[in-house]
Amino acid sequence: MVDLAETLDDIRVRVRAPGSDIEAELRRRTDITLSFGESVYEFIDEPALERVLAGIARLLWAGWQRQYRAAIDETDLNIDADDARDSNFFADRAQVEAIGGSADERITISAAGMADFSVRVKPGTVREIPEDQFSASVSEAAAKLIQDFQLKVDDLKKRYYE
């Protein structure tokens, strides 16, 4: 029998930003790979990147949630609200603000409840760093965002359930 944690680790979500040749893949819960079609990176500006990356984040999260629910449905676990405490927990979780930034301080990703994503790309970044370095910075910021959200939700769980 496959362990639930392994099943969740095996979730892979691949998305393409609407209207652009930019793709991302999420695997092992926090590993994100960003890739650009030919010449896309050289001709995009930071405000457009911010919008595209926020859209990609929403798509990745929605895809992960869909597969997470499907994995849970294969178990006898109940992840829905059973009482007022659960409902209050879910409401508070939806308000959790998480943030992740790259070590080079060029990329910052934030989210409220992992639903309302915002991405900031330092002006001049596209001119100053190559595509692979940009992609690595986005991946690093995204992983830190997910980890920050998970830590804050774990703290919230302790307040509600311990």
Buried (B, 14 or more C-beta within 10 A) or exposed (E): EEEEEEBBEEBEBBBBBEEBBBBBBBBEBBBBBBBBEEEBBEEBEBEBBBEBBBBBBBBBBBBBBEBBEEBBEEEEEEEEEEEEEBEEBBEBBEEBEBBBBBEBEBBBBBBEBBEEBBBBBBEEBBEEBEBEBBBBBBBBBBBBBBBBBBEBBEEBEEEBEE
